[in-house]
């Protein structure tokens, strides 16, 4: 099992210091933009994801469009229709609540176990990511913060040293990742997210599994609240 930082769908495997445009492929950029529009309700349920129209919009061939749509289908944001193309899937508020409830419980469990199992090297990696997040939040750099946020959570998953739990948590995270990305468009959310992360980090560093679990559960509940704010018509 690879580290979660390397296998998560939205994490980049390119050099961390490179410009964002150099770290993402065209397909990744298109996928992320469409996912963000779906999460924010700008592309509503049933909206057609027409390859020709999207290729013209993004100034690319149909190949990266087709792959981006395939990836959206893979985590439930688009539905394929035989011979008619794909459309935006219907995801109800009730379904989102269910997804975030499971996500909160799994990430809380990861945090509790990571507090016991993380090594000094794991702590160092977590602190480096956390410091980068602070700088991104201060700069109001949404794209950089999102990237580091992904690495932050993946670092905690891998810090459990339980590959089965890491794999399951990554699978669930992929399903809610576009919503977690879109929440950072809410004014002031970067700073709040960093402070919520800090409570998790401090609990992990002092080996307080219960405290880490509670802090992460609380963090995910606030994430769901922010998502609710952006998805309300």
N, C-alpha and C positions, 0 to 999 in steps of 0.2 A: 504493500500500500504506500503510495507516494504521500508526501506532505500535502495537507489540505490546501496550502497556499498555492501549490502547483496544479491541483486538479480541479479546483472550483471553476465553474463555467465562466464567471465574470472576472476572475483574476488574470492578470497578465503574466506571461512568462518571458517578457522582454526586459531589457535593462531598466531598473527602477528610476534612474535619473534621466532617461530619454524623454523627449517631448511626447505628450499623449498621442499625437497623430502618428508618431513613429512606433508606438507600442501596440496600436490596434490595427487590425486588418480592415479592409473596406467592409467585409461582411460583419465584423464585430461592431463597427461604428453604426452601420445600418440597423443591425439587430437591436442595439442598445437604444437608438433613437426611436425606433418603432415601439419597443417595449415600454419606453418612458411615456410615449403618447398614449399607449393603451392603458397604462397604470394611472395616468392623469385624466383619463376619460376623453381625450381629444380624438381618439379612434374608438368609437363605441362598439358594443357587441353587434356582430353581424356585418360590420363594415368590410367591404371587399379589400383584400390585399392583392391587388392586380399587379402582376410582374411588370407589364409594359409601362403602366403609369408610374410605378415606383422607380423603375430604371430611369425613366425620363426625369423624375424629381431629383434623384440622387446623382444623375449624370454618370451612370455606370451601365454595364451590360446586364442582362437578365441573370447571369450566373451567380454573382454575389447576392442578388435579391432573392433568388430561389433558395440559396443556402441559408440566408437570414430567416426566411419564412419557415424553412424546415426546422431551424433551431427554436423558433417561437412555438411551433407545433409540439416540439419535444417536451417543453415544460408547461404546456397547457394554455398558452396565450393565443393560439390560433387553431382553427379546425380546418382540415383539408376536406374539400368536396370533390369527388371524382369528376373529372372533365369540366369542372366549373371554377377551379382555383380555390384559394384559402380565404377564410373570413376570420375576423376577430372573434375569439371565443367569449361566451357569456360566463362571467365570474361574479356571483352574487356576493353581497355583504356577508351573508351567513357563511358562505364558503370561505371568504377571506378570514372571518373570525376563527373558523375551524383551523385553517392553515397556520395562522399566527399563534393560536393556542398551542398547537403541536410544536411549532418552532420555538416558542418560549420555553416549553418544558424540556425540549431536547438541548437547547443551548444552556439552560440553567443546569442541567445534568452535566454537560461538558465542563462548565465552569467549576462546578463542585469537585469533579474528579481531577481537573487540571490543577486546582489548588493543592491537591495532594501529590500529584504525579509530575508536575513540571520540574525540570532540572534548572540549575543556574543558567545554562545556555539558553533554555527556553525563556526564562525570565528576561534575559538580555534582549532576545529577539522581540519579545512582547513590548518591552520598554522602548525599543528603537521605533517600532511601528507607532506606538502611542505618542511618542514625541513628534513624529512626522505628522500625525493627525492634528496635534495641537497647532503646529505651524500652518497646516492647510486650513484649519478652522479660522485662525487669526487672519489669514489672507483671503478668506471667503472663497476658496478655490474648491468648488463643488466636485469637479471631476477628480482632482487629486485626493480629496477627502474620501470620496466613494471608493476609490481604488485602495486606499489605506484601510478603510473600514472593512472591506472584504478581506484584506490580509489580517487584520486584527482578529476577526472572528475565526478565520481559518487557523490562525496560530493557536487559539484556544482549543479548537477541535483537535488539532494534532498534539497539543500539550496533554491531552488525556492519555496518550500512549495506548489508546484502545482503537485499533484500526476499524473494527466493526461499527462502533459508535460514531467514529469520524465519518465513515462512508454513509451511514444512514442520515446523519445531520446534514452533510453536504447535499444529499439528494433532496431533502426537504427544503433546504435553503435555495436551491435552484428554482424551485417553484414560486418562491416569493421574492426572488432577487430584484425583479423590475420594480416592485412596489417599494422595496427598501431603498432602491436608488432614487425613485421619484420623491421620497419624503424629504430629501435634502434641499428641495426647491422651496420648502416652507421657510419663511423668514426666521432667522435665529436658530434653526434646527442644528446647524453644524456645531455651534457652541454647546448647546444642550446635549447633543450626542456625545461630544468629547467628555463632558462632565459625567455623564452616565457611564461611559467607558472607564473613567478614572475610578469610580466606585468599585467596578469589577476588578480592575488591575490591583488596587490596593488590597482588596480581600484576597486575591490570589497570592500576592507577594507575602502576605502574613500567614498564608496557609489556612485561611478561614473558608473552608468549603461551603458551609451553610451561608455565610455572608456573601460569597461570590455567586452562589445560586440565586439568592434573593435579589441581589443587585442586577443580575442578568435578566431574571424574570421581570423585574420592574422596567428595565430598559426596553425589553421587547413589547411590553404593554404600552409604553409611550410611543414606540415606533408605530404600533397599530393605530394609536390615536392620531399620529401625524398623517398616516396613510388615509385614515378616514377623512381628515380635513381636506386632502387634495382630491379625493374621489367623490365627495359630495357635490351634487350638481349646483 
